[in-house]
């Protein structure tokens, strides 16, 4: 049976301090940003996701090449490759 490695007290103290610091920071953040603000953030993210999905191919999960794509999304599409599905192929 493997022996349990003994953790030095200073490492335990450091870990305890780190966890307490995270809890404190989380509590401060929750006090600064009440739940309503988070709901507004979620709603804003839902709208942005819906906008992105308009330019996304449901089959191959790539951007559909279009002049309407915002600059950031066009850059991602160029890096990852645009959709080449038959129904989304650019018309000559």
N, C-alpha and C positions, 0 to 999 in steps of 0.2 A: 504494500500500500504506500503510495507516495506521500511524503511528509508535506505538511502545509508550510509554505515559506513564511518565515517571520518577517512582518513588515515593521521597519524601525519606527519608533514613536514620532520622529520629526516628519516622516513621510505621511503618517496618519494625520498628524496635525495640519500639514500642508493641504492634504486632500479635504479635510474637514473645512478648513478655511476657504478653499476654492468653491466647495459646494455651498457654503453659507453666503459667499459673495454672489454667486449666481442667483440664489434665492432672493437676496436683497435687491439685486438689479432688476429681476423679474417683477418684484413687488413695486419698485419705483416706476417701472414702465407701465404697469397696469394702472397705477394711480395717475400717471400723466395722460394716458390714453384710455379713457373709459370705453366700455363695450360699444357704445353707439358709434364711436369713431372707427372701431374695427369693422362694424357692420357696413359702414360707408366704404371702407377699403375693399371689403369683400364684393360689394355691389359694383364698384369701379373695376375690379379685376374680372368679374363676370362679363361686363360690357366689353372689356378689352379682349377677352378670350373669344367672345362671340364675333367680334370684328376680325380677329385673326382666322377663325374657322371659315369665314367667307372665302378666304384665299387659299384654303388648304384642301388637297385632294383626299377624299375619304378612303380611297382604295390603297394608294401607296404612301400616304401620310407625308407628302411633300408639297411645297408651295406650287401653285399653278402660276405659270409665268404670265404676267399681266402688267400693263402700264399703270394700273391703279395701286400696285404694291408700294407701301411706304419704303423709304430708303433702307431702314434697318432690316426689314423683312426681305427686301430684294437681295441685300448682302448675304443673309442667311441662305436664301435660295440658291445664290450663286455658289456658295461654299459647299452646300449639301447636294446640289443638283435639283433642277426643277422637275416637276411631274412630266412623265413621258407617256402617260396613259393615252389611248386612242381618243377618248372623248374630250380630253383636255389639251390635245396637241394644238399648238398655234396654227392658225389657218394662214396659208400663204396669200 
